[in-house]
Amino acid sequence: MNTNVSRSHIEVQGIAVEVVRKDIKNFYIAVHPPDGRVRASAPLTFDDTAVRMAVISRLGWIRRQQAAFTKQDRQSQREFLTGESHYFAGRRYRLDVVEQDAPPTVWRPNNTKIALCVRPGSDRNTREAVLHRWYRQYLRSQLPPLLEKWEPKLDVSVNEVRIKKMKTLWGSCNVDAKRIWLNLELAKKPSSCLVYILVHEMVHLLEREHNDRFRALMDGFLPQWRTYRDTLNRAPLAHEDWGY
């Protein structure tokens, strides 16, 4: 693991920028949803002045990206009540809460509704937990065929894929353990988004950094990855927002 990394923050014309200096050759900048957070990756030789000038040269692009995120649809706080809109696999559904003395379960009676069966008197957190368990089961069901397809393509082996709620990332990879984490929120997004994030993390087994080699590998294995990334960034955001 590369420990020669430093982090700092600067402000450029009213825009807060997180600066990560590490052993790379080129300067990179990214604007992350949902709120347009700006992160710059700079070579160790770049001082604050060099970083500031590089950011200034990209201000127009940064502001356009931030404006696009501002226009992005957002869901209000969900209470898990009948009539609410909830997303699954890229589509919006109307939630139908059914109270009955039976084990909690979730199903789709048609292409417009998600039925959530809970015991009478179940509170919001219980209903949320039941629906999230269903989301988790869905993601779990998608992983075996995806790994079977992509492991030989990349010539890598993934030891484990885990799923959890994450507030700042769609996925992460522990390269040494060959363990990938996926954000539970991916269950709400189109299937192409899951493919993009899984392949993205698998490519980190070949290249740890988001550098030119990483992008070249992504281009080779998943040429449409930028389209998938844009789809993910355009998808409606939850009240608690995630970014990548």
C-alpha positions in Angstrom: 0.0 0.0 0.0 1.3 3.4 -0.9 1.7 5.5 2.3 3.3 8.4 0.6 0.0 10.3 0.4 -1.0 13.6 1.9 -4.4 15.3 2.0 -5.3 19.0 2.3 -8.0 21.5 1.4 -7.9 24.7 -0.5 -10.5 27.2 -1.8 -10.4 28.4 -5.3 -12.8 31.2 -6.2 -15.4 30.0 -3.7 -15.0 26.3 -4.5 -13.7 24.0 -1.8 -11.2 21.5 -3.2 -9.9 18.4 -1.5 -6.3 17.9 -2.6 -4.7 14.4 -2.5 -1.0 14.4 -3.3 0.5 11.0 -4.2 3.1 9.3 -6.4 1.5 10.0 -9.8 2.7 11.7 -12.9 -0.4 13.7 -13.9 -3.0 16.0 -12.3 -6.6 14.8 -12.2 -9.7 16.5 -10.9 -13.2 15.0 -10.3 -16.6 16.4 -9.3 -18.7 14.0 -7.2 -22.4 13.8 -6.7 -24.6 14.7 -5.1 -23.4 18.1 -4.1 -20.5 18.7 -6.5 -17.7 17.9 -4.1 -14.4 18.6 -5.9 -11.4 16.3 -5.4 -8.0 16.9 -7.0 -5.3 14.2 -7.3 -1.9 15.8 -7.8 1.7 14.7 -8.1 3.9 15.0 -5.0 5.8 17.8 -6.7 2.8 20.1 -7.0 2.7 22.8 -4.4 -0.5 24.8 -3.6 0.1 27.3 -6.3 0.5 24.7 -9.0 -2.7 23.0 -7.8 -4.6 26.3 -7.7 -3.6 27.1 -11.2 -4.6 23.7 -12.5 -8.0 24.0 -10.8 -8.5 27.5 -12.2 -7.9 26.2 -15.7 -10.8 23.8 -15.2 -13.3 26.1 -13.4 -15.7 26.2 -16.2 -16.0 22.4 -16.4 -16.2 22.2 -12.6 -19.1 24.6 -12.5 -21.0 22.9 -15.3 -20.7 19.6 -13.4 -21.9 21.1 -10.2 -24.8 22.7 -12.0 -25.8 19.4 -13.4 -25.8 17.8 -10.0 -27.9 20.6 -8.6 -30.6 19.8 -11.1 -30.6 16.1 -10.3 -33.8 14.6 -8.9 -33.8 13.8 -5.2 -36.1 11.7 -3.0 -37.4 13.2 0.2 -37.0 11.3 3.4 -38.8 7.9 3.1 -41.3 6.9 5.8 -42.1 3.5 4.1 -45.8 4.1 3.9 -48.3 3.1 1.3 -48.2 5.5 -1.7 -44.6 6.4 -1.5 -42.3 6.2 -4.5 -39.4 3.7 -4.2 -36.8 2.7 -6.8 -35.7 -0.8 -7.7 -33.4 -1.7 -10.6 -33.7 1.7 -12.2 -37.5 1.9 -12.1 -39.9 3.8 -9.8 -42.5 1.8 -7.9 -45.4 2.7 -5.6 -45.1 1.1 -2.2 -48.0 -0.9 -0.9 -47.6 -1.7 2.8 -49.6 -4.7 4.0 -49.9 -5.4 7.7 -50.6 -9.0 8.6 -49.5 -11.5 11.3 -47.0 -13.3 9.0 -43.2 -13.3 8.4 -42.2 -10.0 6.8 -41.6 -10.2 3.1 -41.4 -8.1 -0.1 -42.6 -8.8 -3.6 -43.6 -7.1 -6.8 -47.3 -7.8 -7.7 -46.9 -6.0 -11.0 -44.7 -3.6 -12.8 -45.8 -0.5 -10.8 -46.0 -1.7 -7.2 -43.7 -3.1 -4.5 -45.7 -4.9 -1.8 -44.1 -4.7 1.7 -45.7 -7.2 4.1 -45.0 -6.4 7.8 -46.5 -7.4 11.2 -49.1 -5.0 12.6 -47.6 -2.1 14.4 -44.2 -2.3 12.8 -42.4 1.0 12.9 -40.6 2.9 10.2 -37.2 1.3 11.0 -38.6 -2.2 10.9 -40.2 -1.6 7.5 -37.0 -0.1 6.2 -35.0 -3.1 7.4 -37.4 -5.5 5.6 -37.1 -3.6 2.3 -33.4 -3.3 2.6 -33.0 -7.0 3.2 -34.9 -7.6 0.0 -32.6 -5.2 -1.9 -29.6 -7.0 -0.4 -31.0 -10.4 -1.6 -31.5 -9.0 -5.1 -27.9 -7.7 -5.3 -26.6 -11.1 -4.0 -28.5 -12.9 -6.7 -26.9 -10.7 -9.4 -23.3 -11.3 -8.3 -22.6 -14.9 -9.3 -23.2 -14.6 -13.0 -21.4 -11.2 -13.1 -18.3 -12.6 -11.4 -18.4 -15.7 -13.6 -18.4 -13.4 -16.6 -15.8 -10.8 -15.5 -13.2 -12.7 -13.5 -11.9 -14.5 -16.6 -12.2 -11.4 -18.7 -9.9 -9.4 -16.3 -7.9 -12.5 -15.3 -8.5 -11.7 -11.6 -10.0 -13.6 -8.7 -12.3 -11.9 -6.2 -12.3 -13.6 -2.8 -15.4 -11.9 -1.5 -18.0 -9.3 -2.3 -19.9 -7.7 0.6 -22.8 -5.3 0.6 -23.4 -2.4 2.9 -24.8 1.1 3.1 -22.1 3.6 2.3 -22.5 7.4 2.5 -19.7 8.5 0.2 -18.9 5.7 -2.2 -20.7 3.3 -4.6 -18.0 0.7 -4.0 -14.6 0.0 -2.6 -11.9 -2.6 -3.0 -9.4 -4.0 -0.5 -6.7 -5.0 -3.0 -4.7 -7.1 -0.6 -7.7 -9.1 0.6 -9.3 -9.2 -2.8 -12.5 -8.1 -1.1 -15.0 -5.8 -2.8 -17.7 -3.7 -1.0 -20.8 -2.6 -2.9 -23.3 0.1 -1.8 -26.7 -1.3 -1.0 -28.2 1.7 -2.9 -27.1 0.0 -6.2 -30.2 -2.2 -5.9 -32.2 0.9 -6.8 -30.2 1.7 -9.9 -30.2 0.3 -13.4 -28.3 -3.0 -13.8 -25.7 -1.2 -15.9 -24.7 0.7 -12.8 -24.0 -2.4 -10.9 -21.9 -3.7 -13.7 -19.9 -0.5 -13.9 -19.2 -0.4 -10.2 -18.3 -4.1 -9.9 -15.9 -3.9 -12.9 -14.5 -0.6 -11.6 -13.6 -2.3 -8.3 -12.3 -5.4 -10.0 -9.9 -3.3 -12.2 -8.4 -2.0 -8.9 -7.0 -5.5 -8.5 -4.9 -4.7 -11.5 -4.3 -1.0 -10.8 -4.8 0.6 -7.4 -4.9 4.2 -8.5 -7.3 6.1 -10.7 -4.5 6.9 -13.2 -4.0 6.7 -17.0 -3.4 3.0 -16.8 -6.6 2.5 -14.8 -8.7 4.4 -17.4 -7.0 2.5 -20.2 -7.9 -0.8 -18.5 -11.5 0.3 -18.1 -11.6 1.4 -21.7 -10.4 -2.0 -22.8 -12.7 -4.1 -20.6 -15.8 -2.0 -20.5 -15.6 0.6 -23.3 -19.0 2.1 -22.4 -18.1 2.6 -18.7 -18.4 6.4 -19.0 -22.0 6.1 -20.2 -22.8 3.7 -17.3 -21.1 6.2 -14.9 -23.3 9.0 -16.3 -26.4 6.9 -15.9 -25.5 6.3 -12.2 -24.9 10.0 -11.6 -28.2 10.9 -13.3 -30.3 8.4 -11.3 -32.5 9.9 -8.5 -30.6 10.4 -5.2 -31.9 9.3 -1.9 -32.4 11.7 1.0 -29.1 10.4 2.4 -26.9 10.9 -0.6 -24.2 8.8 -2.0 -21.5 9.6 -4.6 -18.7 8.1 -6.6 
